[in-house]
Amino acid sequence: MRRAGILLAIAVMALPVSAGSAPPPVAAKIPMRVMSINQCTDQLVLMLLPPERIASVTWLSRDPLLSLMAARARGVAVNRGEIEDVVRQQPDLIVADSFGSAATRAALRRFGFPMVEVAQPQSFDEIRATVRTLAAQFGTVERGEALIAGMDARLAELARRPALNLRVASWSGDGLSRGEGALYDAVLDAAGARNAVKEGVAGTDVEALLALNPDILVAPVGGVVGQSLRDRVARHPLVWRQWAGRQVSVSPRAYICGTPLIAEAAADLRAQLEAAR
């Protein structure tokens, strides 16, 4: 019976909407059952809301390799970001990434579910803005400001330290990374280092890395233990010998999603850089 109801709901969502249709409803009161359907919005929902106000987050948020909030995510229900999940759980507010599945978001709006869409932050300023947007929607403004204040205090502490002026490059099973993204660069900058790849590289192989000759290498988190081609590239003997004792690690989970916890990643990197230089 439940399956039939879900299928009926999906069928209704597939019907065309006339030009005169009313816009999707907006939450008129503080939402008590918030559902996140994106890995990155999961993180912010878990930071801003107590478990009893979270309908669910995606299953990816429970993976400690991908999520900074994995432990807290285990205390709430999960979803797979599918329409069936939304219909079944009946949240009073959905939080989505504006770069996620456009078809899913359009269907959910057509069905009348209140939804807030946020872009993935690519800078500290955008993290602040996104946190404030969601905190206002959730009615947790004080919590949002506390998270921002914590991030800003950590960043200010790092800014007071002298720049290390270290050239850093990321090396993994894919070889020399030509760009991990704006947030990765922001973490390096806050830690007092700079991305050497921005100087220009001719390739991604060992020869390109040796030619670039960064001061410090960002190596895979947790080391490399497998026997695949990617593993052999990551632990290339020339690389490990050349940068022995001059390797640090930054988990991608710290910068894949923009959250206030990014400042802690920068502080941790700073400590590693000081020890490795």
N, C-alpha and C positions, 0 to 999 in steps of 0.2 A: 504493500500500500504506500509506504514512504517513497519507494523508488518511483512509483507511478506519479506521485505528487511532484517529485523533482522534475521528472520528464515533462509533465504538463507545464510546470513553471518555465522551463527552458523553451518550450514551444511558444508560450505566450511572449517571451522575450524576443523571439525571432520575428514577431509580427512587425510590420513597418510602422513608423511613428509619423503621424501627419504633421504638417508645418505648424498647425495650431495647437499641438499638444502642449500641456503644461510642462515647465522645466522640472527636472528631478527635485524631489523635496530635500531641503537642507535641515539638518538636525536643529530643532528649535530649543532643545534643552540639553543639559550636560549628558553625554552618552554614557551609559553604564555597561554596554556590551560592545566593546571595540574589537574589530577584527582587522588584522594586517594580512595582506596578501602578497607581500614582497619581503625578501630577505633583509633588505636594508631598512625598510620602515619597521620591520619587526624589532630591530634594536632600539629604536626610539620609543616605540610603544612600550616595550618592557622597561625602559628607563623612566618613563613619565607616568606610568599607571601601576596601581597595585594589581596583583593577580586576579582578584575578584571582579575587576572591571575589564578584564581581557577575555573576549570570547574565544579567540585563538590567534596564533601566529603561524607562519609557515614551518614545515618540518625541518627546513634548513637551519632554522635558528637554534636547533638543539645540537648541531654539529660544532664541537669546540674548535675545529680547524677553520671554520667559516664565520663563527659568531662569537663576539665578545660577551654575549649574554646567554651563553648556552646553559649555564647552571640555572638561571632564573626561568629560561624557556621550558625546562623540564617540569615546571610547576603549573603550566597552563596547557590547554588543548592545542592541537596543531591542525593545520589544513594544508592543502596542496595548491592553493590559489585558484581553485576551480569554481565554476558557477554552482555546481552541486553542493560544494561546501558552504557557500554563502546561503543558499536557499535552506539548507538543513539547519544551520546554526542561527539564522535570523539575527544578525548583529544590528545594533541601532546606529553604527557608524563604521564604514570601511575605510581603511587607510591604504592607499595604493601609490606606487611609483608612477610618475607621469610618463616614464619610458617603458613601462611594462606592456602587457598585451592590450593593445587598443581595442580589440574585439571584445575581450572580457569586460573591460571597463565600460564600453559602450552598452553592452548587454545589461550590466548591472544598473547603469543609470536609467536605461529604458524600463527596467523592472521597478524602479523607484527607490532603490536603496541609497540612503544618504552616504556620500563618499567625499573624502578629501584626498586630493592628489598632490604629491610633492615631488619635485625634481631631486635627483641625487646631488647633495652639496659637493662642490668642487673647491671650496676654500673655507677658511675659518669663519669668514663673514657669512657665507651661505649656510654653514652649520648653525650659527646663531639664529639666522632668519628662519630656518626650517624648524628648529626646536621651538621657537616662539609661535610659529604658525600652529603647530600641533598642540602645544600647551594651551593655547587659547581655545582651540576646538575641544580639548578634553576638560577644560576647567581646572587645569593644574599649572597655572601661570607661575606660582611661587616655586614649584618643583622645577619648572623649566629654567627660571632665572638662577636657581641654585646650581643646576648643571652647567649653565653658561659661566657663572661666576667661578666655579671650580676649574673649568677649562682655561678661562682667562688668567686666573691666578697662577696656574702651572706654566702657561705660555709666558707670562710676565717674568716669572722666576728664571726661565730659560733665557729670555731676552737680556736679562741683566748680566749674564755670563759672557765672557769674551768669545768671539767667534773662533772656531777651531780651524777654519779655512782648509778643511780636508776635502779632497775630491773623492767622491764615492761612486761606485758602479755596482749594479745588480747582476749577479751571475747565477744561473740555475740550469736545470736540464734543458731549457730552451736556448741556452747560450747567453750572450750578452744582451740584456734587455735594453731596447732603444727608447723605452718610456713606460713607466708604471702608472702614469696619471698625475693629475695636478695635486691630489692630496698626498701622494707619495713625496712629491717635491716639497710640499709644504712641511711635511714631517722632517725631511732632511734639513730644510732651511731653519726650522725652529730648533733643531738639535745642533745647529752651528756648522753644518756641512753643506755641500752642494753636489748636484748630480753632474758628474763628469761627462756623461753621455751627451749632455746639451752642447758640449763643445764640438760635437760632430764625430761620427764614427762611420767607417767604411763597410762594416759588416757586423755579424753577431757571433763569429767563431772565436777560437782561442787567439788567433793572430790579431783579430781586431781588439780583443781585450788587452793583449800584451802591448799593442801599439798605443792604446789609450793610457795604459799604466796608471790606474787610479791609486790613491793612497790606501784606501780601504775597500774591501769587497763585501757586499751584502750577499751572504750565502743562504741556501735554503734553510728554513726553520726546522730544527730538530735533526739536522744532519741527513745524509743520504745513505741508505742501507740496501737498496735493491740492486738488481743486475740488468735492468733495462738499458736501452741506448740512452735515454734521458738521464738515468742515474750515472752512467759512465761519463756523460758530458759534464754533469754537475760536479763530479769529483775528479776531473781531469788532473793527472799528476802534475803537469806543468803549472796549472792554476793553483793547486793546493800547496805546491812548493814555493811558488813565487809570493803568495800571500799568506804563508804560514804565520799565525799569530796576528794577522791583520784582517780578520773577518768578523763581521757582526751579522746580526739577523733582525729582520723586521717582518713580523707575520703579516701577510696580505690582509688578514681579517681586520687589522688596525686601520687600513686606509681604503679598502674596497668600499666600505660604507662610511659616510661622513657622520660621526657622532662626537659628542663632547669628550669621549674617552681617547680621542686621537692625541690629546695633549700628553696623556700618560705614555703613549707609544713614543712620542718625541723625547720625553724625559728618559725613558729606558734606553733609547738609541743614544742619547747624549752620554749616558754612563758607559755604554759599550764602546763608543768612539774614544772617550778619554782613556779607557783601559787599553785600547788596541793601538793607539797612535805611537 
